[in-house]
Amino acid sequence: MIQGTNSNAGKSVLVAGLCRAAANRGLSVQPFKPQNMSNNAAAVEGGGEIGRAQALQALAARVPLSVHHNPVLLKPESNTRAQIVVHGHPVGTLEAECFTTDRASLLEPVLDSFELLGADADICIVEGAGSPAETNLRAGDIANMGFALAADVPVVLAGDIDRGGVIASLVGTHVVLDDADRSMIHGFLINKFRGNVALFDAGLDDITTRTQWPSMGVVTWSHDLAVLPAEDAVELGERQTESGDIHIAVPMLSRIANFDDVDPLRMEDDVTVTMVPPGQPLPVADVILIPGTKATLADMEFLRSQGWDLDIQAHVRRGGRVVGICGGYQLLGSTIADPDGVEGLAVEVPGLALLDVATTLHADKVTRPVTGTHLASGHGFSGYEIHVGRTDGPGSTGRPWLSIDGAASGATSSDGRIVGTYVHGVFASDAFRQAYLAELRPGRVSSSVRYDERVDVALDLWANQLEEQLDVDQLLRIAARRL
């Protein structure tokens, strides 16, 4: 199990890289994360959803996605409430004041999933969440040491040197853990190092002296990882692209979800993607792409509070294009109604009124992989849907953007400049992406970017780097301790 001294220490990509390294060694490997808190999710064949990072790890391990890869997914709906998804399906909500008590009941399904995955695998590689040093969250923990102890899984602790204070973070974790938790840690590694690794030799020795934990190695910063989907919205500010001929602006909604929808666009040499944080106006661009959101009604209010609704209206008057994906699609319609109070109060609010559709939220959740056709070009695509609600109106029935299983899907404005869809991942389909970009620049020569291939190559490069910089043989020996 890879745990970290802090959130965003690189646990997700470390597990992904180790999964690919183990798979490249001929081992059957399964990724696992007991509890994830993220609005970035992936749909599983047969129904259900898991954290997007676990979908990447399954890809790295070369295994089909399973709801058991991430048995508990917490999807924040506000600062104090999260939807609870167990084995891929919503089962209720978790309030902040009940966080340390209500989670304990989720340990049983977590252990069931772990044992099921491990039954036919040579190795399971587990990702922790946050930090085990958060002693205020230790009671009822199922994400870090609570799981490690219950499942008897040895732990390697990752320290993020890029943030500074990594020696104190690792040694401090050793200090605050109780004896039982501390006994589960069998080594540490340093992640995100920049510069001459030899300069940190004394640091490694100091950490080992103070903790008695052996070093598994130092992992240097890798720009290849920019190709891989980010798990946390906190990383989005680090993922701006260089100037290109086509400019796409993406407002960072307060409950932004599945923001990796823009990753394939960022890979195009002639495309600039700007993630616009709160407090900044939307820049002049060719396209404003409104991403998914876990709380459509709240983010409609948030978008207006930022003045982004005015920016979008001005953009449209200038002849700009708009794309709405999932929650972003719902925001583009005339109204958003929540008669059953799915997102809180039973209300109806006006949308941006850029598409001739209206949305009604329902408790039933659609979670499915999809394939279909871009009606304007005839090119196929694949992706997935994760949403509550239904969006209908003349813009969808009379002017659909896509076709899924022969049925109309999505909506288009009368002039074709504004489109919306429930399909996440649609721009990862190369022919579809090239067709859309050609609409922006008629005569544009399609690039040779193959998104899925680039991700797969990046995983192999990352796995090779970990083989060189970590003692993977020792990591496997530590894992074998459980057998």
C-alpha positions in Angstrom: 0.0 0.0 0.0 1.3 3.4 -1.0 0.4 6.1 1.5 1.5 9.7 1.4 2.6 12.4 3.9 0.0 14.7 2.3 -2.7 15.0 -0.3 -1.4 15.4 -3.9 1.9 13.6 -2.9 1.6 11.6 -6.2 0.1 8.5 -4.7 -2.2 7.9 -7.7 0.4 8.0 -10.4 2.9 6.1 -8.2 0.4 3.3 -8.0 -0.4 3.5 -11.7 3.3 3.3 -12.5 3.9 0.4 -10.2 0.8 -1.4 -11.6 2.3 -1.1 -15.1 5.8 -2.1 -13.9 4.3 -5.2 -12.3 2.3 -6.0 -15.4 5.4 -5.6 -17.6 7.1 -8.1 -15.3 4.4 -10.6 -16.2 2.5 -10.4 -12.9 -1.3 -10.3 -12.7 -1.9 -7.1 -10.8 -5.0 -5.3 -9.5 -5.2 -1.7 -8.3 -7.2 -0.8 -5.2 -8.3 2.3 -3.3 -10.5 1.6 -0.3 -12.0 5.1 -0.2 -11.7 7.9 -2.6 -13.0 11.5 -2.3 -13.4 12.9 -5.8 -15.9 14.2 -8.3 -13.7 12.9 -11.1 -15.2 9.5 -11.8 -15.3 6.8 -14.5 -18.2 4.6 -15.6 -17.8 0.8 -15.4 -19.2 -1.6 -17.9 -22.4 -3.1 -16.5 -23.1 0.0 -14.4 -21.4 1.8 -11.6 -18.7 4.3 -11.1 -15.2 4.5 -9.6 -12.6 7.2 -9.1 -11.0 8.3 -12.3 -7.5 7.6 -10.9 -8.5 4.0 -10.3 -9.6 3.8 -14.0 -6.1 4.9 -15.0 -4.6 2.4 -12.6 -6.7 -0.4 -14.1 -5.5 0.7 -17.6 -2.0 0.6 -16.3 -2.5 -2.9 -14.9 -4.2 -4.0 -18.2 -7.3 -5.2 -16.5 -11.0 -4.2 -17.1 -12.5 -1.6 -14.8 -14.4 -3.0 -11.8 -16.4 -1.3 -9.1 -14.2 -3.3 -6.7 -11.2 -1.2 -7.6 -12.7 1.7 -5.6 -15.5 0.3 -3.4 -16.2 3.6 -1.6 -16.3 6.8 -3.5 -17.3 10.0 -1.7 -18.4 12.7 -4.2 -18.5 16.2 -2.5 -21.8 18.1 -3.1 -20.9 21.0 -0.8 -18.3 21.9 1.8 -20.1 19.8 4.4 -21.8 17.0 2.5 -20.8 14.2 0.1 -22.6 11.6 -1.8 -21.6 8.0 -0.8 -21.1 5.6 -3.6 -20.6 2.0 -2.6 -19.6 -0.7 -5.2 -20.4 1.8 -7.9 -23.8 3.0 -6.8 -25.1 5.8 -4.6 -26.3 4.7 -1.1 -26.8 8.0 0.6 -25.0 11.1 1.9 -22.3 11.7 4.5 -22.4 14.9 6.5 -19.1 16.4 7.8 -20.1 16.1 11.4 -20.6 12.3 11.0 -17.5 11.7 8.9 -15.4 10.0 11.6 -18.3 7.8 12.8 -20.3 6.8 9.7 -17.3 5.6 7.7 -16.6 2.6 10.0 -19.7 0.8 8.6 -18.1 0.9 5.2 -15.1 -1.2 6.1 -16.9 -4.5 5.4 -17.7 -3.8 1.7 -14.1 -2.4 1.4 -12.6 -5.7 2.7 -15.0 -7.8 0.6 -13.8 -6.0 -2.6 -10.1 -6.3 -1.6 -10.3 -10.0 -1.0 -12.3 -10.5 -4.2 -9.7 -8.7 -6.3 -6.8 -10.5 -4.6 -8.2 -14.0 -5.1 -7.0 -14.2 -8.7 -4.1 -11.7 -8.7 -0.4 -12.1 -8.0 -0.4 -8.6 -6.3 -2.8 -5.9 -5.4 -1.3 -2.4 -5.2 -3.3 -0.1 -2.9 -3.5 3.7 -2.8 -4.1 5.5 0.4 -6.0 8.8 0.7 -4.7 12.1 2.2 -2.3 11.3 5.0 -2.2 8.7 7.9 -0.8 11.5 10.1 -4.3 13.2 10.2 -4.8 11.8 13.7 -8.2 13.7 14.0 -9.5 11.4 11.3 -8.1 8.1 12.6 -11.2 6.9 14.3 -13.3 5.0 11.8 -10.6 5.3 9.2 -11.0 3.0 6.2 -8.7 4.8 3.8 -5.2 4.5 5.3 -4.1 2.7 8.5 -7.6 1.5 9.4 -7.6 -0.5 6.2 -4.0 -1.5 6.3 -4.4 -3.0 9.8 -7.7 -4.7 9.0 -6.4 -6.2 5.8 -2.9 -6.8 7.1 -1.3 -4.8 4.1 2.2 -3.5 4.4 2.7 0.2 3.7 5.4 2.3 2.0 5.1 6.0 2.8 5.6 8.5 0.0 7.0 12.0 0.8 6.4 15.0 -1.6 9.7 16.9 -1.7 8.3 19.5 -4.1 6.3 21.0 -1.4 9.3 21.4 0.9 9.7 20.0 4.5 9.7 16.4 3.3 12.1 15.3 6.1 9.8 16.8 8.7 6.8 15.3 7.0 8.1 11.8 7.1 9.7 12.0 10.5 6.6 13.8 11.9 4.4 11.0 10.5 6.5 8.5 12.4 6.1 10.5 15.6 2.4 11.0 15.6 1.4 7.4 14.6 0.7 5.0 17.4 2.7 1.8 17.6 0.3 -0.4 15.7 0.0 2.0 12.8 3.7 2.7 12.8 4.5 -1.1 12.6 2.7 -1.3 9.2 5.2 1.0 7.5 8.0 -0.9 5.9 9.8 1.8 4.1 9.6 5.3 2.5 10.2 6.9 -0.8 10.8 10.5 -2.0 8.6 11.8 -4.8 8.8 14.8 -7.2 12.6 15.5 -6.8 14.1 18.1 -9.0 17.9 18.4 -9.6 20.8 16.3 -8.5 19.5 13.3 -6.5 22.9 12.8 -4.8 22.3 16.1 -2.9 19.6 14.4 -0.9 21.7 11.4 0.2 22.2 12.9 3.6 18.5 13.5 3.8 17.7 9.9 3.2 20.2 8.8 5.9 18.7 11.3 8.4 15.1 10.0 7.7 16.2 6.4 8.1 18.1 7.2 11.3 15.1 8.9 12.9 12.5 6.4 11.8 14.4 3.2 11.1 12.5 2.9 7.8 14.6 2.0 4.8 14.6 4.1 1.7 13.0 2.6 -1.4 14.5 5.4 -3.6 14.0 8.9 -4.9 11.6 9.5 -7.8 12.5 12.6 -9.9 10.0 15.0 -11.4 8.6 13.6 -14.7 7.0 15.9 -17.4 5.7 12.7 -19.1 3.0 12.6 -16.3 1.3 15.7 -17.8 -0.1 13.3 -20.4 -1.9 11.3 -17.7 -5.3 12.4 -16.3 -5.1 14.5 -13.1 -7.1 13.2 -10.1 -7.4 16.4 -8.1 -8.7 19.8 -9.3 -5.9 21.4 -7.3 -3.6 20.2 -10.1 -5.4 22.0 -12.8 -3.6 25.3 -12.4 -0.4 23.4 -13.2 -1.7 22.1 -16.5 -1.9 25.2 -18.6 -0.7 24.7 -22.2 1.5 26.9 -24.4 0.1 29.4 -26.8 -1.6 27.8 -29.8 -3.8 29.1 -32.7 -7.0 27.7 -31.2 -7.8 29.0 -27.7 -10.2 27.1 -25.4 -11.1 28.6 -22.0 -12.5 26.4 -19.2 -14.1 28.0 -16.1 -13.2 26.1 -13.0 -16.6 25.6 -11.3 -16.8 25.2 -7.6 -17.8 21.5 -7.9 -15.9 20.8 -11.1 -16.1 17.1 -12.2 -14.4 15.0 -14.8 -12.1 17.8 -15.8 -9.9 15.4 -17.7 -12.3 15.8 -20.6 -10.0 18.6 -21.8 -6.8 16.6 -21.6 -6.9 15.4 -25.2 -7.4 18.9 -26.4 -4.4 20.1 -24.5 -2.2 17.6 -26.4 -2.9 19.3 -29.7 0.1 21.6 -30.7 -2.1 24.3 -32.1 -4.5 24.3 -29.1 -4.2 26.4 -25.9 -6.4 25.3 -23.0 -6.7 27.9 -20.2 -8.2 26.7 -16.9 -9.8 29.9 -15.5 -9.9 30.0 -11.6 -12.5 31.8 -9.6 -11.9 35.5 -9.4 -10.7 35.9 -13.0 -12.8 36.8 -16.0 -13.1 34.4 -18.9 -10.6 35.5 -21.6 -11.3 36.1 -25.2 -11.2 32.6 -26.8 -12.5 30.6 -29.7 -14.3 28.2 -27.4 -15.6 28.3 -23.8 -15.9 24.7 -22.6 -18.1 24.4 -19.5 -17.1 21.2 -17.7 -19.1 18.8 -15.6 -20.2 19.6 -12.1 -21.4 17.5 -9.1 -23.8 20.3 -8.1 -25.5 21.9 -11.1 -27.7 24.2 -9.2 -25.0 25.4 -6.9 -22.6 25.9 -9.8 -25.2 27.9 -11.7 -25.2 30.3 -8.8 -21.4 30.2 -8.6 -21.0 30.9 -12.3 -23.2 34.0 -12.0 -21.4 35.1 -8.8 -18.2 35.2 -10.8 -19.7 37.2 -13.6 -18.9 34.3 -16.0 -22.5 34.3 -17.3 -21.9 37.8 -18.6 -18.5 36.7 -20.1 -20.2 33.8 -21.8 -22.9 36.0 -23.2 -20.4 38.5 -24.6 -18.4 35.6 -26.0 -21.4 34.4 -27.9 -22.2 37.9 -29.2 -18.7 38.0 -30.6 -19.4 34.8 -32.5 -17.6 32.5 -30.1 -18.4 28.8 -29.6 -19.5 27.1 -26.4 -19.4 23.4 -25.4 -21.2 22.1 -22.4 -20.4 18.6 -21.0 -22.7 16.9 -18.6 -23.4 19.5 -15.8 -22.1 22.1 -18.2 -24.7 20.9 -20.8 -27.4 21.4 -18.1 -26.2 24.9 -17.4 -26.6 25.9 -21.1 -30.4 25.3 -21.1 -33.3 27.6 -20.3 -34.1 26.1 -16.9 -32.8 23.6 -14.3 -35.6 22.1 -12.2 -35.1 20.0 -9.1 -38.6 19.0 -8.0 -37.5 16.2 -5.7 -34.7 18.2 -4.0 -32.0 15.9 -5.4 -29.4 18.6 -4.8 -31.0 20.1 -1.8 -34.0 22.4 -2.0 -36.8 21.7 -4.5 -36.3 24.7 -6.8 -36.2 25.7 -10.4 -33.6 28.2 -11.6 -32.9 29.8 -15.0 -30.0 28.6 -17.0 -27.8 30.4 -19.5 -30.6 29.9 -22.2 -28.0 29.3 -24.9 -29.6 26.0 -25.9 -33.3 25.4 -26.5 -33.5 22.7 -23.8 -34.5 22.3 -20.2 -33.3 20.0 -17.5 -35.2 18.2 -14.7 -33.1 16.5 -12.1 -34.1 13.0 -10.9 -32.7 10.8 -8.2 -32.1 7.9 -10.6 -28.5 8.1 -11.8 -27.3 7.2 -15.3 -23.9 5.6 -15.2 -22.7 3.8 -18.4 -20.0 3.6 -21.1 -21.3 4.7 -24.5 -20.3 4.6 -28.1 -21.9 6.7 -30.9 -21.5 8.9 -33.9 -20.9 12.6 -34.4 -23.7 13.5 -36.7 -22.0 16.4 -38.5 -19.0 14.4 -39.5 -20.1 10.8 -39.2 -17.1 10.0 -37.1 -17.5 7.5 -34.2 -16.6 8.2 -30.6 -16.6 6.4 -27.3 -17.1 7.8 -23.8 -19.2 7.5 -20.7 -22.2 9.1 -19.0 -22.5 9.8 -15.2 -25.4 12.1 -14.4 -28.7 12.7 -12.7 -31.5 14.3 -14.7 -32.9 14.5 -18.1 -32.4 17.3 -20.7 -35.1 17.8 -23.4 -36.3 20.4 -25.8 -36.3 21.4 -29.5 -32.5 21.8 -29.3 -32.1 18.1 -28.6 -35.0 16.5 -30.4 -34.6 18.7 -33.5 -30.9 19.4 -33.5 -29.0 16.7 -31.7 -25.2 16.8 -31.7 -24.6 13.1 -31.4 -26.2 9.7 -31.9 -25.9 6.9 -29.3 -27.2 3.5 -30.3 -29.2 5.1 -33.1 -30.9 7.6 -30.7 -30.5 11.3 -30.7 -28.2 12.7 -28.0 -27.1 16.1 -27.0 -28.2 19.4 -28.4 -27.1 22.1 -30.9 -28.0 25.8 -31.2 -29.7 26.9 -34.4 -26.4 28.4 -35.7 -24.4 25.3 -34.7 -22.0 27.3 -32.5 -23.3 26.1 -29.1 -23.4 22.4 -28.3 -24.0 20.2 -25.3 -23.7 16.6 -24.4 -23.8 14.2 -21.4 -20.9 12.2 -22.8 -17.6 12.5 -20.9 -14.4 11.6 -22.7 -15.8 12.3 -26.1 -12.7 14.4 -27.1 -10.5 11.4 -26.4 -11.8 9.9 -29.7 -9.2 11.1 -32.2 -11.4 11.4 -35.3 -14.1 13.2 -33.4 -11.7 15.6 -31.9 -10.1 16.4 -35.2 -13.5 16.9 -36.8 -14.5 19.4 -34.1 -11.3 21.4 -34.3 -11.7 21.5 -38.1 -15.0 23.3 -37.6 -13.0 26.0 -35.7 -10.4 26.3 -38.4 -11.7 25.1 -41.8 -8.9 23.6 -43.8 -6.9 22.7 -40.6 -4.8 19.6 -41.2 -5.5 16.9 -38.7 -2.7 16.2 -36.3 -1.2 12.8 -35.7 -2.1 12.9 -32.0 -3.4 9.5 -30.8 -4.6 10.2 -27.3 -5.0 6.6 -26.0 -1.7 5.6 -27.5 0.1 8.6 -25.8 -1.4 7.7 -22.4 -0.3 4.1 -22.8 3.2 5.1 -23.9 3.4 7.6 -20.9 2.5 4.7 -18.6 5.3 2.6 -19.9 7.8 5.4 -19.7 6.7 6.1 -16.1 7.0 2.4 -15.2 10.5 2.3 -16.6 11.5 5.3 -14.6 10.2 3.8 -11.4 12.1 0.6 -12.2 15.3 2.6 -12.4 14.7 4.9 -9.4 12.9 2.7 -6.9 13.9 -0.7 -5.5 10.9 -2.5 -7.1 12.3 -5.9 -6.1 12.2 -4.8 -2.5 8.7 -3.4 -2.9 7.6 -6.8 -4.2 9.3 -8.6 -1.3 7.5 -6.3 1.1 4.2 -7.1 -0.6 5.0 -10.8 -0.4 5.1 -10.5 3.4 1.3 -10.7 3.5 1.3 -14.2 1.8 
